Amino acid sequence: MAKLTDDAGEKFENHQVALVYEFVSKAIASDLRPSNHLIPGALHKVYHGILVGNSVRRELLAFYNLSRREYLGNTTMDVRLAGLMANCGLCRPGSLVWDPFLGAGGLALAASASGALAGGCDIDYSLVHGLGMSPKAGKVSMSLTSIQFFVLFLFYITLHFYLHFVLIVYILIQKIPTATRMV
């Protein structure tokens, strides 16, 4: 096996080379123009390429697979769709993503995988806090001891991208006198 080196002199010991051969077809060779000097079945062109990088897409999809999550809502967003939405939203390190329909947190998690700070809110208290029935749990009622998103972001090692706004908003609502709360 030949060893390749780049401009900096680093060696690439394990490399993959692809060769593509293009032969002349009978239809092209049977062209009646006098300028056509192609012989049917003869080798016409050779293309070659060297693999310089791999995609991490499969590893990311396997890592963020829904079957690994502790709690799933009834409308949990597909991992691929959440990744596409985060990509369309130009999520990058340092950007802030607020999901007003948070649900089970699929979009917030996809945004945090890109390095964005993610948070959100939802009208359904039990869904945000991981309470009640989960399709994953079958007919068993689930009740997480902590807030569901804290556990979700902790599980995927993206806790430093989790915004604690859910806690802050909940605490502020609890401090409003009952008579002035909207029902």
N, C-alpha and C positions, 0 to 999 in steps of 0.2 A: 504494500500500500504506500503510495507516494504521500509525502508530507507537504502540505501547502503552507505558505507563510503569507501574511498580509504586509502592508507597507511598514508597520511598526516592528516587524520581525517576529510576531507571535505565531506559533505553530498551530495549525488546525489538524489534529491527528484523525479525528473521527469526522469524516465528511461524506456527504452523499452527492453523487453526480448523476444527472439524468441526461440521457441521449435520446433524441427524437430524429428518426430517419424519415425523409419525405421522398417517396418514389413517384415517378411519372405514371399517371393513369393512362389507360388506353384511349379514353375520351379526349384527353389533352393532346396525346401524341398523334391522334388521327386527324388533327387539324390540317386542312389542305393548303394552308398558306405556305408559300415557298420559304419564308423566314423561320419556319418551325423545324428545328433540328433535334427535337427530343425523341428519344428512343423509348418505346413502351416498356415499362418495368425497370427502367434504369434509375439509379440513385440520383436524385435531383439536388437535395439540400440536406445538411445535417445541422441540427440545433443542439446545443448543450447548455446545461445550467448546473449551478452548485447551490445546494441548500445553505442559506446563510442564517435562517432563523425559523423558529416554530411558533405557532399561535398557542396562547394559553387559554383559549376559549373553552375547550373541553374540561380542563382542570377547574376553571371558574364555575362552569355550569354544574359540575359534580360537587364542588365545595358548597355552593349555595342551593343545592337541591332541596325541594320542599319536604322530602321525606326525612331530612335531618332536623327539621325545626320542631321545637317543643310544642308549639301551639299553632294551629292553623284556623283561620276564620273561614266562614262559608264562601267568601268571595276573595280568597287570597290570590294575589296576582301572580301569574306565571313568571318564572325567573328570567326567561329570555325577553318577555315583553317589558318587564321592569328595567332590564338592562338597556333595551332600546330606548325607553323613555328617558332614562338617566343620560344616555348618550345624546339624545335630541335636546335635552335641557342643558347641554354643555357643562355637565358636572365635572369639576376638577378640584384639585386640592385648594382649599381656602374659600370655595364658594359655599353659599348658604342655601339649603333646600328646605322649603317648608311645604309639607303635603297637607292641604286642608281636609282631605278625605283619607286619613291615615290607614284605617282598617287594621290589618295585621302587620303593616309596616314593610311590605315588599319593596315599594318604591324608595322609601327612606333607606333601606338596607342597600339597595342597588346604588343609590347616590353615594352612600358612605364607602362603598367598595371602590368608588372612583376617587375618594379622598375628600369629598364634600362633607360639610357639617350638616347633618340631617335631623329633622324633627317634624312634628306635625300635630294635628288635633283631629278628633273625630267625635261625632255626636253620641256614639254608642260607647258608654262607659265600660260595659262588660267586655267588649271586643278589645279595647285599648289595654285593659288590665288583664286580659287573658282569663276571664272568668266564664263559666258556663260550659256549654257543649262545644266540643271541637270535632270536626269530621274525622280527624286523625284518631281521636280517643274512642271513637265508636259511640256507644251509648253511655259512657262513663263521663260524669261531669268533672271538669278540670278546674282547679283553683290554684293559681301560682301564688306563692308567698310574696313575691316581689312584683314590681311592674313588669309587664310582659316585654316591653321594648328594651329595658335594661338587660334582661336575661338574653334576649335575642341578639343584641349588639355584643354582649359579653361572650356569647357562644361563638360568634364569628370573628372575634378578636378585633372588632372595630369600635370598641367602647369609647375610645378617644374622639370619635366622630359623632357620638350621641349627644344631642342637645337635651338638657334637662328642663325644657320649657313645659313639658307635660306636667311635671311635678309642680313647677312654679305657678302655672295657670290654675291647677287644681287647688293649691294652697290659697291663692288669692280669692278664688270663688268661695272657699270655705270661710274666709274672714268677712265676706259681705254679710250684713245683717239679713236675716231670713225675710223680713218684710219688704226689702228692696230688691230681692232676687226675682228675676224673670222666671215664670213657670212655663 
